[in-house]
Amino acid sequence: MAMKTLKLLIAAFMLIAGQVTAAEQERWYSEDQVTQGEQLFRQNCASCHGQNAEATPNWKKTDANGNYPPPPLNGTAHAWHHDLNLLRRTIREGGAKLGGQMPGFEGKLDAAQIDSVIAFFQSKWPDDIYQRWAGRFESSDLPSLNDIVVAAKRPLTKLLRQRIGNAKIDDVEETSIEDVWQVQIGNRYIYLLDDGKYALMGDLVNLQSGRNLTEQSRRVTAVETMAAFSDEDLVIFAAKGESKATLNVFTDTSCPYCQKLHSEIDKLQEAGITVRYLPYPRGGSSGPGYQHLKSVWCAEDRNLAMTEAKNQQFDGLPAGDCVAAATIDRGYRAGNEIGISGTPALLKSNGEKIEGYRPYQELIPQLLQ
């Protein structure tokens, strides 16, 4: 009897999660989308990214204004580090959030046309690059822009808002499960059923494919949050030679394990890893590292100041009263928004979180895999 019940439960979950077909193992787009996307790409994108998404040979070098040229989209640059939703949003809203200069195409390209443009340049990706991308982001489960429904269009959050008062409720999004909706409240994800009458709190997992759909959403939010910080906002220790991976670190100068990670930063740089430091004072403005982080961000040489502060050498640090000191509070808020609760908090470029300190011997393979 117990075995029969278990089988029924598994069958029910599989039905809810959706059957995995052979098509899901292939690329998500059709040949018709590629054909349409080629025309749209060459009309709107090729002048910057090249006729075949190859960009220019010197795209890694900055121009006279210190800006990087548009990168290739044919799989040889970092476009495959971004999930489908972020690619769509970048085309729609422009590249400013990711530190670029690309204009937005909202109002010029509709959702289907944006998907076709992506289909065209992804068709240039070699199979191994596409599979690495698909393995990271499980693109077949992500909704298109036409599927996204904001809370104002449906009464899904009415009862929820009555229960939680004035807490910030983000837009409601339709999941891949019929009549199940996802809403983000702070750094938590809640699933609404029966037009918002019921709420489930926790991770939504497709048991058949093993995909954690909630974790996908967390990563998208983390990528967008980190992309809101330009390089000028941060303390960056660049890779030595070619940059093979990026590690984002929410850090505090008073944190012992932050200090330990920083003592190994040269090992990461030598392995081709760029480290981007975002400030996260434990305890906020009353935390032990708050003022020292402000001093680091006000220093003329932030890298040197960060090293001195991590070594508890504060005598040479400037007063933390410059305009850039506001980044400390901004970093603290950003960390809270994505669920950072301690330091160091490590995040890969795709938003995946690595919990706590990891020695460089363990960390480097995780970042380069």
LOLO-344494 format. One line per 4 residues: number of its first residue (from 0); for each residue x, z, y of N, C-alpha, C. Coordinates in steps of 0.001 Angstrom, whole numbers. Atoms other than C-alpha are relative to their C-alpha. Layout:
<sites>
NUM) X,Z,Y,X,Z,Y,X,Z,Y | ... $
</sites>
This chain:
<sites>
0) 832,0,-1204,0,0,0,869,0,1257 | -900,-74,-1153,2834,929,2393,682,-1338,248 | -665,1287,-145,4602,-2374,1702,-951,-1046,571 | 988,944,-506,1426,-4334,2328,-226,214,1497 $
4) 183,-319,-1418,919,-2527,5638,1175,-481,829 | -1203,434,-706,4517,-3229,6644,-6,-1509,197 | 45,1457,-97,4095,-6933,5874,-1011,-449,1060 | 1019,350,-982,909,-7041,7961,503,257,1418 $
8) -542,-319,-1314,2676,-5350,10865,1006,-1057,447 | -1004,1012,-317,5583,-7804,10706,-680,-1320,358 | 723,1241,-272,3165,-10729,10561,-656,38,1373 | 652,-125,-1303,1306,-9399,13571,992,-149,1139 $
12) -1021,122,-1040,4474,-9021,15610,481,-1428,132 | -447,1392,-36,5551,-12538,14658,-1030,-872,691 | 1051,777,-645,2196,-13874,15759,34,221,1504 | -40,-308,-1425,2463,-12072,19104,1196,-645,657 $
16) -1235,485,-604,6047,-13096,19702,67,-1509,31 | -39,1463,44,5408,-16724,18814,911,-492,-1096 | -798,545,1088,6696,-18793,15959,1184,-769,538 | -1192,750,-364,10215,-20184,16205,2,-1311,-763 $
20) 18,1310,637,10119,-23878,15522,1379,-610,12 | -1285,698,17,12913,-26277,14832,378,-472,1384 | -279,489,-1351,12552,-27555,18378,699,1033,849 | -626,-1048,-784,13621,-24157,19721,1498,67,-241 $
24) -1428,23,264,16982,-24673,18119,676,-1157,733 | -537,1145,-711,17392,-27903,20119,-49,275,1497 | 29,-181,-1445,17641,-28439,23842,-1445,60,492 | 1363,-308,-431,14639,-27309,25829,-703,-1168,678 $
28) 590,1064,-809,14105,-30546,27776,-193,-1283,-827 | 281,1271,675,12848,-34022,26843,812,-1128,626 | -689,1175,-541,14394,-37454,27339,-670,-496,1275 | 711,417,-1214,11684,-38252,29883,430,846,1198 $
32) -464,-860,-1085,12788,-35232,31938,1399,-403,461 | -1360,427,-356,16401,-36415,31809,-43,-1274,836 | 112,1270,-726,15389,-39896,32967,-499,224,1421 | 519,-300,-1340,13312,-38579,35847,1046,789,797 $
36) -974,-842,-680,15993,-36000,36656,1187,-784,514 | -1128,820,-445,18707,-38650,36899,-290,-623,1361 | 371,624,-1267,16841,-40449,39671,-60,1039,1124 | 121,-1041,-1018,16040,-37221,41537,1360,579,373 $
40) -1327,-546,-238,19581,-35918,41139,802,-917,919 | -791,942,-787,21134,-39070,42567,-552,-184,1407 | 591,77,-1337,18708,-39060,45463,313,1236,841 | -64,-1261,-738,19154,-35405,46390,1287,801,-175 $
44) -1108,-892,353,22274,-33951,44774,1350,-697,-112 | -1240,695,355,24845,-36646,44003,992,-70,1146 | -926,97,-1132,26288,-36814,47523,960,1179,49 | -861,-1192,38,27696,-33321,46976,577,254,-1390 $
48) -414,-368,1349,27867,-32873,43201,476,-1174,-849 | -456,1162,748,28810,-36426,42157,-1121,-694,-743 | 1043,798,635,26783,-39218,40556,-361,514,-1395 | 229,-513,1349,27184,-37674,37106,279,1495,-84 $
52) -162,-1460,-85,27393,-34036,38228,1440,443,-194 | -1414,-302,238,31196,-34205,38084,682,607,1216 | -535,-523,-1260,31782,-33080,41722,1318,-670,358 | -1271,577,-448,35233,-33618,43232,1150,641,-759 $
56) -1130,-551,768,38652,-33115,41600,517,1324,538 | -579,-1201,-604,39627,-30363,44064,-1059,1038,362 | 1108,-896,-335,36429,-28312,43942,391,1472,-22 | -431,-1402,42,38387,-25097,43280,776,418,1251 $
60) -776,-303,-1197,40243,-25326,46612,-921,84,1210 | 839,-166,-1179,38725,-24095,49865,302,-1071,1040 | -198,963,-1073,38232,-26390,52835,595,698,1222 | -617,-542,-1212,39481,-25829,56383,-717,1250,503 $
64) 779,-1164,-434,36708,-23285,56969,1,1131,-1025 | -65,-1030,1030,37547,-21296,53851,-1134,-50,-1004 | 1125,140,932,34483,-22559,51940,392,-873,-1178 | -253,821,1178,34577,-23906,48426,-940,-1212,-9 $
68) 874,1175,125,33249,-27469,47878,-1044,229,-1103 | 991,-113,1076,30162,-27937,45677,667,-170,-1368 | -637,91,1314,31165,-27330,42044,-659,-1057,-873 | 652,898,964,30537,-29725,39162,-1100,735,-756 $
72) 1116,-560,763,27334,-29173,37223,-36,-544,-1423 | -38,658,1308,28415,-31025,34076,528,884,-1122 | -449,-933,1035,29471,-27897,32188,1442,418,140 | -1413,-344,-163,33056,-27725,33449,197,1140,987 $
76) -95,-1117,-939,32303,-25068,36088,-890,1145,-474 | 680,-1240,366,30195,-21926,36187,-1523,-119,-65 | 1467,117,31,26641,-23360,36202,-577,545,-1301 | 526,-479,1289,26297,-22450,32523,29,1519,-101 $
80) 31,-1463,-26,26838,-18781,33463,-1353,514,494 | 1264,-403,-609,23358,-18760,35054,-1173,-370,-910 | 1153,288,843,20050,-18540,33235,-911,-1016,685 | 852,1077,-483,17277,-21087,33671,-761,407,1261 $
84) 726,-445,-1181,15305,-19003,36145,885,12,1239 | -896,-52,-1148,18340,-18518,38380,382,-1408,443 | -268,1389,-371,19173,-22244,38262,-1178,-562,798 | 1184,476,-719,15607,-23014,39297,-59,589,1408 $
88) 119,-675,-1293,15654,-20451,42071,1065,-486,978 | -1074,481,-878,18984,-21678,43424,-349,-1357,588 | 410,1313,-518,17654,-25233,43705,-1139,170,996 | 1159,-183,-867,14444,-24002,45242,376,646,1343 $
92) -279,-791,-1197,15932,-21508,47714,1345,-313,639 | -1337,259,-517,19482,-22825,48173,1018,948,-594 | -1072,-755,643,22830,-21362,47254,540,1163,787 | -550,-1063,-845,23289,-18739,49981,144,1317,-755 $
96) -58,-1264,731,22527,-15845,47624,1173,55,-961 | -1143,55,908,25332,-16995,45353,1289,-271,764 | -1198,185,-804,27757,-17355,48244,303,-1446,327 | -240,1415,-242,27356,-21135,48599,-666,-493,1272 $
100) 541,632,-1208,26224,-23565,51287,-1175,-934,-299 | 1008,984,376,23640,-25601,49358,-1344,310,642 | 1334,-220,-567,20294,-26090,51136,-1043,151,-1100 | 1094,-124,948,17043,-25219,49439,-876,-1241,-15 $
104) 837,1198,145,14693,-27903,48132,-1474,348,-181 | 1407,-375,78,11444,-25932,48213,-800,-847,982 | 798,883,-837,8758,-28234,49572,394,-1452,-133 | -448,1373,219,10806,-31309,48707,-88,-363,-1472 $
108) 116,190,1451,10935,-30908,44914,-968,1035,-548 | 901,-975,609,8117,-29338,42932,647,583,-1257 | -575,-715,1137,8633,-27123,39877,404,-946,-1130 | -300,940,1073,8483,-30003,37382,1215,-857,342 $
112) -1144,808,-426,10967,-32050,39401,1297,807,-51 | -1182,-870,92,13368,-29107,39630,451,117,-1446 | -341,-61,1424,13210,-28757,35852,659,-1298,-460 | -581,1289,383,13982,-32469,35526,1435,-145,508 $
116) -1364,34,-536,17030,-32162,37774,930,827,-888 | -807,-848,883,18303,-29294,35619,209,-686,-1344 | -115,709,1280,17571,-31304,32479,1070,-1083,73 | -991,1062,-128,19689,-34171,33819,1418,543,-54 $
120) -1406,-429,14,22817,-32175,34580,333,801,-1248 | -290,-659,1278,22443,-30059,31434,221,-1019,-1118 | -238,1040,1009,22358,-33319,29460,1471,-407,-25 | -1434,293,-71,25986,-33698,30570,840,1089,-666 $
124) -736,-1097,591,26933,-30396,28972,335,-303,-1459 | -321,130,1431,28823,-30620,25653,-806,1004,-809 | 816,-862,852,27023,-29037,22721,503,1437,-29 | -504,-1366,99,29361,-26046,22564,-315,795,1264 $
128) 343,-683,-1253,28776,-25213,26250,-1488,313,34 | 1443,-227,-17,25032,-25650,25903,-382,1141,-939 | 334,-1062,949,24914,-23413,22830,444,1365,504 | -425,-1271,-582,26928,-20708,24601,-988,446,1067 $
132) 999,-314,-1026,24482,-20902,27501,-1309,456,-641 | 1266,-332,653,21440,-20868,25210,96,1358,-687 | -176,-1285,661,22860,-17920,23273,-26,1165,965 | 28,-1068,-999,23276,-15931,26477,-1400,245,531 $
136) 1216,-139,-774,19941,-16627,28076,-1288,-389,-720 | 1202,332,770,17575,-17892,25374,-976,-778,869 | 760,716,-1018,16261,-20549,27720,-1401,-394,-426 | 1303,487,436,13334,-21601,25569,-1112,1009,244 $
140) 1014,-1011,-225,11551,-18305,26252,-328,213,1472 | 212,-264,-1404,11767,-18441,30032,-1140,-861,537 | 1112,775,-545,8627,-19492,31932,473,-934,1097 | -310,875,-1132,8644,-22357,34399,-592,621,1258 $
144) 511,-541,-1253,7882,-21772,38064,-1519,-61,67 | 1461,117,-9,4315,-22935,37472,-675,1159,-712 | 594,-1090,769,3794,-20001,35102,58,1343,705 | -174,-1287,-666,4811,-17305,37566,-1217,296,874 $
148) 1193,-398,-742,1805,-15465,38983,304,1288,745 | -269,-1204,-773,2171,-12959,41801,-1205,924,-38 | 1041,-1020,137,173,-9752,41913,-1199,-269,886 | 1099,230,-940,-1895,-10885,44891,-1064,-931,-557 $
152) 943,979,530,-3568,-13603,42797,-836,557,-1148 | 770,-597,1086,-4792,-11295,40044,-46,1506,203 | 119,-1452,-205,-6026,-7669,39989,746,790,-1071 | -683,-643,1120,-3442,-6745,37339,591,1353,361 $
156) -670,-1248,-372,-1834,-3930,39314,-931,1021,642 | 937,-863,-723,-4976,-2348,40723,12,1427,-544 | 32,-1333,588,-5242,557,38293,1380,625,-36 | -1365,-514,37,-1477,878,38011,366,608,1349 $
160) -319,-516,-1331,-1140,1310,41770,-752,1304,268 | 753,-1237,-183,-3848,3964,41715,694,1182,-677 | -643,-1076,766,-1801,5920,39190,1359,396,581 | -1373,-309,-434,1627,5697,40839,136,97,1503 $
164) -44,-196,-1431,731,5830,44510,737,-1097,739 | -653,939,-904,3071,4189,46981,1291,-583,-531 | -1232,555,565,5867,3223,44605,11,-1521,161 | -134,1446,-193,7211,-296,45154,-287,-723,-1310 $
168) 340,798,1170,5637,-2744,42710,371,-1443,299 | -390,1390,-190,7276,-6145,42395,-1081,-934,-513 | 965,997,458,5427,-9372,41666,-186,67,-1507 | 330,54,1415,3686,-9626,38336,366,-1376,-548 $
172) -364,1267,624,5036,-12301,35997,-612,-78,-1391 | 558,231,1326,3397,-13793,32949,1134,-87,-1016 | -998,83,1061,5393,-13290,29750,-334,-1166,-923 | 264,1066,968,5620,-15713,26837,-1100,392,-984 $
176) 1092,-477,854,2911,-13627,25129,-1302,-93,785 | 1265,226,-691,-644,-14547,26017,-622,1315,462 | 703,-1140,-598,-2371,-12064,28347,842,1275,48 | -893,-1133,-219,677,-9800,28571,836,-315,1230 $
180) -640,234,-1293,2161,-9429,32046,1074,1051,234 | -1114,-901,-273,5412,-7878,33226,69,312,1486 | -173,-402,-1390,5876,-5903,36419,1178,960,69 | -1156,-873,-201,9021,-4227,37724,-354,1048,1038 $
184) 203,-1112,-922,8701,-810,39336,1325,727,113 | -1345,-539,-109,12043,284,40676,903,-713,-988 | -845,626,1019,14470,-285,37813,-646,47,-1378 | 722,-20,1272,11790,39,35116,-886,-1235,-126 $
188) 896,1122,275,9766,-2714,33463,-1211,516,-769 | 1256,-433,611,6128,-2179,32536,-796,-1236,-372 | 796,1127,488,3847,-4475,30539,-1475,363,80 | 1419,-229,-244,186,-4775,31493,-842,-823,-960 $
192) 903,642,939,-2583,-5619,29051,-1433,181,483 | 1425,-94,-309,-6311,-6209,29391,-227,80,1507 | 127,90,-1454,-6071,-7199,33077,419,1286,709 | -552,-1163,-664,-4070,-4110,33919,-628,1316,-389 $
196) 642,-1246,429,-6255,-1571,32153,980,884,-756 | -980,-742,776,-3378,-586,29859,1407,-388,437 | -1395,247,-348,323,-259,30584,898,526,-1112 | -1008,-397,981,3183,-175,28073,1345,87,708 $
200) -1307,-191,-613,6549,1188,29129,1062,-46,-1095 | -1046,141,1008,9636,122,27208,470,-1438,-94 | -547,1339,177,11493,-2939,25955,-911,-849,-879 | 790,959,758,9609,-5989,24725,962,-870,-803 $
204) -946,677,880,11394,-7497,21727,-731,-963,-912 | 477,957,991,10707,-10641,19710,700,335,-1315 | -627,-477,1240,11303,-9273,16223,538,-1133,-855 | -467,1098,838,11700,-12669,14625,1319,-570,494 $
208) -1228,581,-538,14355,-14028,16978,1021,1058,394 | -897,-1051,-432,15822,-10668,17935,235,21,1498 | -197,80,-1440,15473,-11475,21636,-662,1187,698 | 537,-1066,-825,15042,-8536,23970,-418,-617,1336 $
212) 487,692,-1193,12849,-10083,26658,155,864,1250 | -182,-893,-1147,13097,-7008,28874,1439,-31,478 | -1407,63,-372,16885,-7140,28777,291,-1290,758 | -155,1245,-746,16682,-10780,29900,-379,208,1461 $
216) 455,-241,-1367,14732,-9644,32957,981,903,746 | -975,-886,-637,17207,-6848,33649,1223,-789,466 | -1202,766,-344,20070,-9328,33617,-245,-915,1180 | 325,867,-1132,18334,-11749,35972,4,814,1294 $
220) 41,-858,-1184,17678,-8888,38403,1394,422,416 | -1369,-421,-313,21284,-7705,38158,794,-1140,636 | -714,1157,-555,22658,-11213,38813,-443,-245,1435 | 503,234,-1352,20425,-11652,41851,464,1092,956 $
224) -435,-1117,-846,21342,-8207,43176,1469,-138,371 | -1430,135,-279,25078,-8819,42846,289,-1229,856 | -214,1224,-766,24796,-12332,44280,-318,187,1476 | 323,-270,-1402,23391,-10841,47486,1210,505,771 $
228) -1235,-451,-638,26909,-9494,48188,995,-1163,21 | -1020,1036,-97,29394,-12050,49482,1362,601,-324 | -1353,-489,263,33091,-11816,48690,506,863,1154 | -447,-761,-1171,33630,-10530,52231,-575,1408,10 $
232) 618,-1318,56,31350,-7582,51445,722,943,-966 | -522,-755,1131,33437,-6431,48482,1505,194,73 | -1444,-104,212,36898,-5379,47384,293,-765,-1283 | -187,909,1133,38144,-8113,45075,1470,-49,-397 $
236) -1319,161,578,41171,-8093,42813,-55,-1276,-836 | 127,1324,606,41550,-11765,41923,862,-120,-1253 | -778,291,1206,42718,-13006,38542,1319,-652,382 | -1293,645,-204,46346,-14061,38324,-24,-1326,-745 $
240) 168,1317,605,46215,-17792,37716,-1470,-366,-22 | 1396,444,118,42962,-19357,36591,-916,1180,-314 | 981,-1048,259,39960,-17042,36741,-891,-420,-1170 | 748,333,1211,38379,-17050,33273,-1303,786,-117 $
244) 1198,-835,61,35798,-14319,33797,-18,902,1225 | 166,-920,-1122,34428,-11979,36441,-616,1294,-501 | 534,-1317,318,33837,-8260,36074,-458,646,1303 | 543,-707,-1153,31563,-6555,38596,-9,1488,-316 $
248) -141,-1431,258,32226,-2835,38928,-609,790,1149 | 492,-982,-961,30102,-287,40758,913,1214,-127 | -1082,-979,94,32784,2259,41620,-108,1086,1058 | -122,-1120,-918,33464,5579,43313,1443,478,-65 $
252) -1403,-408,2,36924,6713,44378,214,1370,-627 | -155,-1359,532,36247,10282,43179,-237,88,-1504 | 360,3,1426,35270,9258,39636,1269,-128,-851 | -1225,52,809,38051,10042,37084,121,-1266,-839 $
256) -87,1194,839,37155,7144,34812,92,-1273,847 | -228,1122,-920,36990,4805,37826,1484,-114,307 | -1431,-31,-267,40530,5866,38579,786,-536,-1197 | -688,470,1212,41568,5235,34984,-145,-1513,-152 $
260) 216,1447,73,39980,1756,34987,881,-715,1022 | -789,661,-1033,41754,943,38255,1490,-6,-352 | -1412,-27,384,45117,1980,36798,346,-1118,-976 | -205,1078,966,44638,-836,34252,-409,-1354,567 $
264) 560,1223,-571,43387,-3458,36685,975,-1168,-74 | -976,1086,87,46649,-5413,36563,-59,-689,-1361 | 153,592,1333,46070,-5946,32815,-1160,-989,-12 | 1155,902,-87,42678,-7476,33584,358,-1249,787 $
268) -389,1150,-817,44122,-9707,36289,908,-952,-777 | -915,831,781,46893,-10926,33994,-730,-774,-1094 | 791,677,1028,44235,-11844,31404,-935,-1048,585 | 855,1000,-631,42476,-14081,33950,-1358,526,411 $
272) 1286,-611,-357,39738,-11638,34949,35,433,1459 | 164,-414,-1384,38625,-11234,38567,-923,1215,35 | 793,-1231,-101,37337,-7756,39403,-602,92,1393 | 726,-153,-1265,34683,-7393,42112,-512,1434,77 $
276) 424,-1382,-188,34252,-3814,43325,-1185,71,951 | 1133,-325,-843,30852,-2780,44662,-31,1518,152 | -46,-1453,-188,30592,710,46199,-1241,681,-569 | 1122,-809,481,28459,3307,44457,414,1468,55 $
280) -368,-1413,-127,29024,6831,45785,-936,875,-826 | 822,-897,808,27822,9304,43201,-595,1075,906 | 657,-983,-851,25275,11535,44858,-362,-521,1368 | 365,582,-1276,24718,9129,47723,856,509,1141 $
284) -755,-384,-1195,25723,10229,51223,602,1393,-104 | -558,-1340,194,26397,13765,49992,993,35,-1154 | -922,64,1126,28586,12593,47114,1442,179,435 | -1394,-301,-337,32298,13455,46959,806,-1209,462 $
288) -785,1173,-370,33509,9854,47392,-580,-811,1136 | 730,793,-997,31106,8723,50110,875,-351,1201 | -806,252,-1198,33397,9100,53133,1263,-792,-320 | -1210,734,369,36464,7835,51285,-311,-1480,-263 $
292) 393,1393,192,34587,4683,50235,-177,-696,1349 | 141,590,-1333,33697,4090,53890,1372,-321,588 | -1345,241,-519,37368,4432,54787,634,-1219,-659 | -547,1161,714,38340,1907,52115,-570,-1285,579 $
296) 635,1223,-492,35827,-623,53400,365,-294,1458 | -417,210,-1388,37081,-120,56977,1482,-340,118 | -1439,249,-46,40741,-649,56032,294,-1476,214 | -414,1387,-202,42548,-3797,57098,349,-650,-1327 $
300) -316,464,1357,43866,-4161,53542,-810,847,-976 | 891,-783,856,40980,-3023,51355,586,214,-1392 | -569,-146,1338,42845,-3658,48115,1003,1144,-47 | -975,-1089,-64,45690,-1379,49120,-704,1337,206 $
304) 739,-1233,-260,43261,1205,50465,-731,489,-1248 | 687,-383,1234,41268,1141,47221,988,638,-980 | -1007,-551,914,44428,1732,45187,441,1385,451 | -404,-1310,-504,45496,4590,47437,-1098,1036,-210 $
308) 1103,-944,172,42049,6175,47312,-195,369,-1466 | 133,-298,1422,41884,5861,43528,1133,924,-483 | -1121,-899,317,45270,7654,43446,-61,1289,808 | 230,-1209,-794,43818,10352,45731,1010,155,1135 $
312) -901,17,-1150,46148,9382,48581,-812,-443,1219 | 951,290,-1058,43907,9607,51632,597,34,1409 | -564,-210,-1337,46305,10283,54514,67,-1285,822 | -154,1251,-729,46798,6614,55417,-1283,-775,207 $
316) 1266,722,-123,43121,5661,55300,-579,141,1403 | 606,-72,-1334,41291,4816,58539,-1300,790,-32 | 1326,-620,-85,38147,6494,59763,-1046,-983,-502 | 1024,882,571,35078,5131,58038,-1145,-234,948 $
320) 1038,158,-1015,33202,4257,61197,-155,-1441,478 | 99,1409,-389,33377,445,61233,-1332,-588,-470 | 1249,675,389,30526,-2045,60758,-79,-155,-1514 | -15,229,1451,31607,-2733,57163,-360,1245,-796 $
324) 315,-1244,716,31000,939,56272,-1453,43,-463 | 1416,38,413,27282,139,56039,-157,-538,-1414 | 47,542,1364,28102,-1651,52766,-82,1115,-1038 | 17,-1100,968,28497,1749,51086,-1435,399,-330 $
328) 1412,-332,242,24833,2642,51531,-715,-1158,-672 | 624,1191,599,23851,-905,50658,332,-92,-1486 | -401,26,1403,25842,-756,47424,-697,1070,-812 | 681,-1099,693,24276,2584,46520,-1454,-375,-295 $
332) 1391,425,212,20772,1179,46997,-76,-1087,-1063 | 0,1097,978,21621,-1957,45015,206,535,-1410 | -242,-585,1315,22989,103,42144,-1228,703,-549 | 1213,-690,439,19870,2215,42026,-1082,-984,-429 $
336) 1025,998,316,17693,-895,41991,170,-578,-1391 | -224,575,1331,19313,-2124,38776,316,1067,-1038 | -93,-1059,997,19479,1262,37095,1382,593,-197 | -1311,-632,114,23067,2358,37765,-177,1497,190 $
340) 143,-1453,-98,23274,6093,37133,1338,718,17 | -1320,-612,7,27015,6710,36880,1062,-1053,180 | -1116,918,-222,30412,5191,37490,1121,293,-983 | 164,1387,-419,32179,3070,36600,-1128,-668,-774 $
344) 1031,813,644,29259,747,35863,499,-1438,-12 | -608,1318,151,30531,-2569,34522,-1066,-1029,-340 | 956,1066,272,28530,-5791,34600,713,-1332,-75 | -513,1350,122,29424,-9241,33373,-694,-903,1016 $
348) 581,919,-972,28646,-12273,35515,-1421,-403,-359 | 1367,341,402,25470,-12876,33477,-945,1193,103 | 848,-1166,-185,24152,-9398,34320,36,983,-1150 | -80,-921,1138,24959,-7824,30952,806,1228,390 $
352) -650,-1240,-376,25879,-4180,31413,881,505,-1143 | -901,-669,938,28852,-2573,29684,10,1464,394 | 174,-1396,-355,28197,1140,29561,1331,731,106 | -1136,-886,-179,30937,3336,31020,1361,-670,-47 $
356) -1383,480,40,34697,3007,30986,331,-575,-1371 | -551,576,1222,36343,770,28402,1482,-272,241 | -1419,326,-172,40120,541,27888,185,-1512,32 | -178,1438,-202,41527,-2859,28812,141,-760,-1314 $
360) -155,680,1292,42382,-3652,25169,-1358,-366,-602 | 1362,257,498,38658,-3470,24366,-795,-849,980 | 798,660,-1039,37326,-4771,27668,310,-1486,114 | -397,1398,-173,39291,-8017,27883,-672,-925,-1015 $
364) 696,891,954,37928,-9513,24601,-1491,-113,272 | 1427,65,-294,34382,-8590,25612,-298,-964,1149 | 230,847,-1164,34729,-10449,28901,352,-1452,-254 | -462,1372,240,36485,-13518,27512,-678,-666,-1182 $
368) 618,594,1193,34376,-14055,24398,-993,-1080,397 $
</sites>
